[in-house]
């Protein structure tokens, strides 16, 4: 059942007539009084993302190699409009140390698949209550060669937000709800040149975070597909800071 919150006195059930039986509406009020249904733009994004082509550089190996993992792209509605939950990984980590990222990690046997893993990991890393999240879809599996992970991005709607924090200090240093408006602000967009000499990649500088690599690439694609992207200066290219290079070189 999809429930859309309008006002405390009445909740409409999507796809049902106004004369919904009283007992059904009472149940709807109980599950939706504190939240709202996923917005149309996110539902459209999920439908589009499910069949989006995977860039060659991110295609999983044909031989099935790699660890199964998942990340949660959790969208909510904040004071400045739609936002997304990001973490900054601990600088003490062995892989992707110090990098901003989506909450997530490896799929464990008890997770039941990528969706369960994304919600569990987000809970462990940020204190997120999975009961407040509506999963609206998944994206095709992507491969991160540096950590040998086959990652499934899971799209979620935070219908009932809760307080979040760095719940696992050994893995996470900070947690941020970053407004989409800040991510698409042309002043916060740039491309980064890696010392390995690869083609400069997209990046974001927001809330004191330099978001780059896999996370920035996925964000860039998602924001474009959702229709949020604004024109920005792609000729603005900077070198990846040395301290970031040093952390990213860990394995």
N, C-alpha and C positions, 0 to 999 in steps of 0.2 A: 504494500500500500504506500503510495506517495502522498505525503501530507504537506500542505503549504500553510504556513502560519500567517494570519492576517491581523487579528486583534485578539486579546485575551478572552473576549466574550464569545468568539465564534471561530471555528477552524473549518475550512473547506477541504474536502477530500478530492484531490485531482481526479477527473474522469468520472465523477459521480454526480447525480443531480442534486438540487438544493434540498429535496425532501429525503435526504439520507436519514435512516432510522436513528432515533435518539441514542440507542445503545452503541451504535457504531461511532457516532460523533463523540461520545464521551471517551471512548478508547483513543480516538484520534487526538483529543485534547491532552490526554495523559502523555502521549509520546512526542507531541510537538509543541507543548506550551513554552518550552525554553529554546526552541530552535526554529529554523526555516529550511525549506526544501532547497536543494541545489539549484542555483540560478540557471537560466536557459543557456547562457554563454558557456557554462562549464559542461552541461549536458552535450551541447554541440561539439565542444572541444573533445570530449571523451569519444564521441562517435567518429570524429575525424581522426583522432590520434590512434585509434585501434587499428586503422588500416594505413597509417602513414608509412612511406618507404624508409628503410633504414640506410643511412649513409654508408658508403663502402667501408670507411675507416672504423665503423662501429658494428659491423656485422659479425655475429658470433662465428667461431670456427666451425667449418662443416663437419669436423670429426667429433663434435660434441664436447670438446675440452672446455674447461673453465668451471668455476664454482658458481652454483646458482645463488643469486642474491636479488634483493628488491629494495627500492627506495620509495618513500611516500612523498608525493607532491600534494601537500595539504593546503588547500585554499580556504580562506575564511573571509568574513566581512568585518573590517576594523574601522576605527574612527576616520581613516582616510580612504575608505572604500575597500575593494578586494585586496587581500594580501596573501602571502605564502610563507610557510614556516621553513626557516633555514637554520642550520647549526654550523658552528665552527669546530672542526675536529681538534682534538688535543694536539699540541705541538710535540707531545711525547710519544705519539703513535708511531707505528712502524710503517704503515702504508697510508698515503694521502694525509700525512701529518700537517696540522695547522690549516687545512683547506676548508673553506665554506662548502657545505654540502646539504643534500636533502637527508632527513633522518632515514636510516636503513641499515641493512647488513645482510649477512648470509641467511639462506633458508635452512631452517632446522627441520628434522624429521617430523616434529610435532606441530609444525606450523600449518600444514595442509596446503602449502603452496606459497607463491609470492605475496598474495594479499595478507595472509596471516603473518608472514614474516615482516612485512612493512609495518603493520600495526604494532606487532610485538616490539620490534626494534625502536620504533618511535616512542613507545611507552617507556622503554628502558632508558632511552637517551634523553628524553625531554620531560618525562612525567605525564605525557599525554594520556587522557582517558579515551581508549578506543571506542567506548560507547557513544562518544560525542561526534563520531566521524561516520559519514555515509560514503562508502566506496562507489564511485560513479563509473569506473572503468580502468583498464590497463593499457599500456603502450607496448609495442613490440619489444622483444628482448634486445638489449644492447650490450656490446662487449667492451670492457675496459681492459686493455692489454696490460697496463702497468700492474694491476692487482689480480689479473686473470679471473675476473668476475663476469658472469653473464647476468646482467641486471635487468629486471623488469620494473619499469616505473609504474607505480600505482597512483591513480588520480583520486583524491578524496575531497569531500566537502565537510568543513568543520561547522556543523549545524549547531553544536552546543559547545562553544569554546571553554577552555579551562586554563588555569595558570600553568605555565610551562617554565622549565629552568634546566640547567645543566645537571640532569639527574645522575649521570655517570661521569664524574670528573676525569676518570682515567681515559675516557673516550671523547668527551665533549667539553669544550671550554665555555662557549656561549650559545644562547638560543635567541633567535630574533624572528618576530613577525614583520616581514618586509613588505610594505605597500607596493602594489603593482605600479602605482603612479610614480614611485621613486625608481623602480627598475627600468621603466620606459622613458624616463626623463633623459633627453639627449645629453645633458651635462654629465650623466652618470654612466655613459656608455663609451667603450673604447675597444681597441684590439691590442692583444699582447703578443710580443715577439719572444719566442723561447730561444735560449742559447743553442739549442740543437739545430736551429736553422729551419724549423718547419714553418709553414705558412702561418702568419699571425692569426690568432683565434679570438673570438668574441669574449668580452669580459664586462663586468659591472662593478662599479665602486659605490657601495651603499652602506649606510649605517656602520661605517668604519671597517667594512668587509671588502676585500678584493675577491670577487666571485669569478672564477675562471675554470678552464678545463672542462671536464665532463658536465659538471653542474651548470656552468654558463651556457654550454652548447645546448643542453636540454631546455633550459629556461628560454633561450633565444627562440628555439623552435616552437615551444609552447605558447609564448607570448605572441608570436607571429600568427600561429594557427588560431588563437583566440581572438585575434583582431585588435590587440592592445598596442602593438608596436607603433612607435612614432619614428619619423625619419631622423637619422642621426649621422654624424660625421664618421664614416668608416675609414677615413684617411688618418684619424687620430690613433696612432700606433705608439705604444710604449714598450720598453723592455720589461720582461718579467723580473721583479725585484730579486736581487741576489739571495736574500734571506728566504724567499719563497722557493727559489730554485733549490737551495740546500735542503729544505724540508721535503720537497717533492721527490728528491733523489733517493730518499730512504726506501728500503725494500726489506 
